[in-house]
């Protein structure tokens, strides 16, 4: 309604005073990621309430709107906030705890035992605060999560002002927040109810993987998500072992097996999708499944190389993710873009694959499409939620600047982000996070660290 009112008022600007807007981000190179991939250099973004009301040249915005507040983005790049389509936020507490291992050994000897001894509502809150701080500081404005006590993650995320598609984990064996899959499903349903109308949190159902859930549980998780029209998130075909398990137990690929039990549908998101064949890709495309590509985690765990070229050629909705910080080991989406581009080139012996513009699209509008949220976020356009970041290009490694898109993908780091705005709210201004007490968040994580360390000794 406000958007419509402002548009009408803007049309009559010559006769009437300029309508007020809450915030204008002005100056700098504005990379919109709209369908035309429009870039304003310089540009400006007008924000009112939760929404972007206009994106244009600075003089046009200044002549049309009266800004209650401005952010001067001269000598910066302004772009849509980055979208991390796969992580496990509280796992920042396991960062660096066990490296240089294969996925199954890493999970079974270190991560699952550490989780069994340390996951609690308090641990999840402490870890999520640290993760959310890192994400705000490195320019992520929407993230997708799969973990335990997801309602705690949701409350911390909402309080910090970040947008989240947050999935309550469902897993066959007893875990900290559920003794049985039925408990997990009941917990997931309460979670869906509690957050279904939230402005920032999209609650989701997250069966961990096909090798950690039986068919009854997978079917029940899918049915629950459909009943609430909620996203359904799963790890898919991350390793070759998973394909072996699916072939032995179900005589199918992981993707094919999940297709055979009616798991896939719109608003399903598959994390990794490394070991897929052409038939699998066709299924994922036909079912409208979003795929989260996690190049850094896949390389570190030597899981394999997702067929990014084939996904893109098939028109699968592809986004980028960091995965949890235990397998990356950070949540910096700039690095995810860079590594996605390098890995695709390295794997195909073709340096023209996944150029900078395409890597940037995967981390913004591509991630939004993978999550089915592209009507709301992923680009800077009037009517979308005001989720944007500004990036300094003042570091020595960023000089000279010929092509801002090249710089964002090939030299920018999360630390270069200056301002992070989500849903119209400034979460970080000039690198000062306003919604979390940075020192207290870090102190709390450090205080918990010895307990985590002791759990795997
Ligand atoms: Zn994962």
Boltz pocket constraint, residues with backbone or C-beta under 6 A from the ligand:
constraints:
  - pocket:
      binder: B
      contacts: [[A, 86], [A, 87], [A, 88], [A, 235], [A, 271], [A, 323], [A, 324]]
      max_distance: 6.0
